Amino acid sequence: MTTHPRTQHPVIIVGGGISGLTAAAYLALAGHAVTLFEKANTPGGRARTRERNGFFFNQGAHALRLHEAGEQVLSELGVTYSGSQPQPTGIFGLVDGKVYPLSIGAGEMPFLTDAARVELMRVFGRIKQLNTEELQERSLQEWLEEQVEHPQVRQFLLARARISTYTNAPDLLSAGLALSLMNTQGVLYLDGGWQTLVDGLRQKAQEAGARLITQARVEAIEVAGEGYRVRLADDSCEDASAVLLATDPETASALVLNGTHEPLRRWAAQAIPASVACLDIALRRLPRAENLVTYCIDRPLYYSVHSAAAHLAPEGSALIHLMKYLRPGEVEEPEVSRQELEALMDLLQPGWRTEVVEQSFLPHMIASNAIVQAELGGLPGRPGPAVPGFPNLYVAGDWVGPEGEKVDACFASARSAARLMMTQLSSRQNASLDSSLGVVS
Ligand SMILES: Cc1cc2nc3c(=O)[nH]c(=O)nc-3n(C[C@H](O)[C@H](O)[C@H](O)COP(=O)(O)OP(=O)(O)OC[C@H]3O[C@@H](n4cnc5c(N)ncnc54)[C@H](O)[C@@H]3O)c2cc1C
């Protein structure tokens, strides 16, 4: 990467999740001074992994999509990781409370009628040919009602869309996004969990000179001369040549002009999060070793033994992720979600309760800060990364920019914001160098 002279004030990044760390790594590697403030004790945000008794607990099921922005960015930055794709064996479907073996590629879906199976195969073929860019502003619900005849096929495609987007709102979700994800190339479960990505990004950023300051909550961003003054919760301030807000949209809005900056305020108001309840379970052994993945076709539930593909548990034991995809605005009693997920375990792994080593229940996790909404224009309708009206103020995250979904949007928007900052800062530096040398254009 090219090296630029250090700017007078550092670039300040608010938030040390994947988005903030990615931008910090790009900027520091390009020679810019970077300070990142993270309010928690450690960086990583929702991508942190907790290690207990040899089990690696991501915060809910995490899978890295192959051949998307995340892979590209990690390779550009030289961050290495390992993992495997879930095996095509040991997959079951759950329909009407019954469990069936499933082989989608081979068309083996015993719960479908013959007519539904034929239509499903035809629709899969059609999805491969679609120009999904033209369907960004159509909702998945609308598309299914128009294009798919059989209710079982609709139900199956809805389940597929839930698994890839973690969104339980087909009436809001962009058909363009949901259908394009059905054509993607699979996912990786990561050895050691997503902490490997957090640690890798952090290491790249710090080795290149970025300062990472934890337990540092940013309270406000104020305009100061040509740059910004960043006010922290302990009443200290730091000046910045440029600022990246790598937080959720509500926090980003609250930090600028007390939440009254119109574009940021609107972006926060429009964002509808995709939320899930997560039950993560470490077992000494799997009572039913063959049941590794279950597609819950007629219920918004998820079950997968991630340790069957990745190193996440000691030999012979298992780490299982279960989730319930919550509808936007759904106020579910945590105990109700938990009981539903435990009942799913009773069905799929009878006797599991006596094998538990450790478990973690997270009743309300935000899997994405903003559902990709058809009404807002799908992916191209997402805001940022530049914040209008404020030069050199940017946002990044899973709600930002026209590229990628969930973490791929984080990687893509952070890279894009970092590149825009580099361009802006270089041209500003050249201008000030010209004026100090008396160059007239
Ligand atoms: C259950 C679950 C499952 C998921 N599964 C997948 C998956 O399979 N595939 C996928 O692609 N993605 C998945 N994701 C999404 C992925 O984890 C997130 O998109 C990504 O980690 C978000 O990174 P981020 O840096 O944008 O935000 P965050 O991780 O939320 O980080 C923001 C950081 O900013 C800090 N912060 C906030 N306010 C301030 C402040 N005022 N001052 C200082 N610091 C502040 C926070 O403490 C936090 O560390 C999943 C998420 C969840 C919750």
The ligand as an SDF file (V2000), in Angstrom:
LIG
                    3D

 53 58  0  0  0  0  0  0  0  0999 V2000
  -26.5740  -13.3530   16.6590 C   0  0  0  0  0  0  0  0  0  0  0  0
  -25.8280  -12.7750   15.5110 C   0  0  0  0  0  0  0  0  0  0  0  0
  -25.4960  -13.5680   14.4480 C   0  0  0  0  0  0  0  0  0  0  0  0
  -24.8210  -13.0380   13.3540 C   0  0  0  0  0  0  0  0  0  0  0  0
  -24.4750  -13.8580   12.3160 N   0  0  0  0  0  0  0  0  0  0  0  0
  -23.8510  -13.3440   11.2380 C   0  0  0  0  0  0  0  0  0  0  0  0
  -23.5050  -14.1860   10.1560 C   0  0  0  0  0  0  0  0  0  0  0  0
  -23.7220  -15.3820   10.1800 O   0  0  0  0  0  0  0  0  0  0  0  0
  -22.9330  -13.6260    9.0700 N   0  0  0  0  0  0  0  0  0  0  0  0
  -22.6730  -12.2860    9.0000 C   0  0  0  0  0  0  0  0  0  0  0  0
  -22.1910  -11.8210    7.9680 O   0  0  0  0  0  0  0  0  0  0  0  0
  -22.9540  -11.4760   10.0410 N   0  0  0  0  0  0  0  0  0  0  0  0
  -23.5430  -11.9700   11.1460 C   0  0  0  0  0  0  0  0  0  0  0  0
  -23.8580  -11.1700   12.1890 N   0  0  0  0  0  0  0  0  0  0  0  0
  -23.6110   -9.7370   12.0610 C   0  0  0  0  0  0  0  0  0  0  0  0
  -22.2100   -9.3130   12.4450 C   0  0  0  0  0  0  0  0  0  0  0  0
  -21.8530   -9.8630   13.7000 O   0  0  0  0  0  0  0  0  0  0  0  0
  -22.2390   -7.7880   12.5260 C   0  0  0  0  0  0  0  0  0  0  0  0
  -22.7190   -7.2460   11.3150 O   0  0  0  0  0  0  0  0  0  0  0  0
  -20.8640   -7.1840   12.7660 C   0  0  0  0  0  0  0  0  0  0  0  0
  -20.1550   -7.8650   13.7850 O   0  0  0  0  0  0  0  0  0  0  0  0
  -21.0950   -5.7220   13.1600 C   0  0  0  0  0  0  0  0  0  0  0  0
  -19.8700   -5.0400   13.2960 O   0  0  0  0  0  0  0  0  0  0  0  0
  -19.8600   -3.4720   13.5450 P   0  0  0  0  0  0  0  0  0  0  0  0
  -18.4700   -3.1100   13.8620 O   0  0  0  0  0  0  0  0  0  0  0  0
  -20.4940   -2.7510   12.4270 O   0  0  0  0  0  0  0  0  0  0  0  0
  -20.8270   -3.2420   14.7850 O   0  0  0  0  0  0  0  0  0  0  0  0
  -20.6730   -3.7370   16.2950 P   0  0  0  0  0  0  0  0  0  0  0  0
  -20.1040   -5.0940   16.3620 O   0  0  0  0  0  0  0  0  0  0  0  0
  -22.0040   -3.5000   16.9180 O   0  0  0  0  0  0  0  0  0  0  0  0
  -19.6100   -2.7490   16.9140 O   0  0  0  0  0  0  0  0  0  0  0  0
  -19.8920   -1.4220   17.2670 C   0  0  0  0  0  0  0  0  0  0  0  0
  -18.9320   -1.0590   18.3860 C   0  0  0  0  0  0  0  0  0  0  0  0
  -19.0910    0.3190   18.6950 O   0  0  0  0  0  0  0  0  0  0  0  0
  -18.9630    0.4730   20.1000 C   0  0  0  0  0  0  0  0  0  0  0  0
  -19.6020    1.7430   20.4540 N   0  0  0  0  0  0  0  0  0  0  0  0
  -20.9080    2.0710   20.3140 C   0  0  0  0  0  0  0  0  0  0  0  0
  -21.1220    3.3330   20.7470 N   0  0  0  0  0  0  0  0  0  0  0  0
  -19.9200    3.8150   21.1340 C   0  0  0  0  0  0  0  0  0  0  0  0
  -19.5010    5.0710   21.6710 C   0  0  0  0  0  0  0  0  0  0  0  0
  -20.3560    6.0710   21.8950 N   0  0  0  0  0  0  0  0  0  0  0  0
  -18.1900    5.2280   21.9640 N   0  0  0  0  0  0  0  0  0  0  0  0
  -17.2900    4.2280   21.7590 C   0  0  0  0  0  0  0  0  0  0  0  0
  -17.6580    3.0040   21.2690 N   0  0  0  0  0  0  0  0  0  0  0  0
  -18.9460    2.8120   20.9440 C   0  0  0  0  0  0  0  0  0  0  0  0
  -19.6710   -0.7740   20.6520 C   0  0  0  0  0  0  0  0  0  0  0  0
  -19.2750   -1.0490   21.9760 O   0  0  0  0  0  0  0  0  0  0  0  0
  -19.2250   -1.8390   19.6670 C   0  0  0  0  0  0  0  0  0  0  0  0
  -18.0360   -2.4990   20.0910 O   0  0  0  0  0  0  0  0  0  0  0  0
  -24.4960  -11.6700   13.3210 C   0  0  0  0  0  0  0  0  0  0  0  0
  -24.8110  -10.8610   14.4060 C   0  0  0  0  0  0  0  0  0  0  0  0
  -25.4600  -11.4050   15.4940 C   0  0  0  0  0  0  0  0  0  0  0  0
  -25.7760  -10.5310   16.6680 C   0  0  0  0  0  0  0  0  0  0  0  0
  1  2  1  0
  2  3  1  0
  2 52  2  0
  3  4  2  0
  4  5  1  0
  4 50  1  0
  5  6  2  0
  6  7  1  0
  6 13  1  0
  7  8  2  0
  7  9  1  0
  9 10  1  0
 10 11  2  0
 10 12  1  0
 12 13  2  0
 13 14  1  0
 14 15  1  0
 14 50  1  0
 15 16  1  0
 16 17  1  0
 16 18  1  0
 18 19  1  0
 18 20  1  0
 20 21  1  0
 20 22  1  0
 22 23  1  0
 23 24  1  0
 24 25  2  0
 24 26  1  0
 24 27  1  0
 27 28  1  0
 28 29  2  0
 28 30  1  0
 28 31  1  0
 31 32  1  0
 32 33  1  0
 33 34  1  0
 33 48  1  0
 34 35  1  0
 35 36  1  0
 35 46  1  0
 36 37  1  0
 36 45  1  0
 37 38  2  0
 38 39  1  0
 39 40  1  0
 39 45  2  0
 40 41  1  0
 40 42  2  0
 42 43  1  0
 43 44  2  0
 44 45  1  0
 46 47  1  0
 46 48  1  0
 48 49  1  0
 50 51  2  0
 51 52  1  0
 52 53  1  0
M  END
$$$$
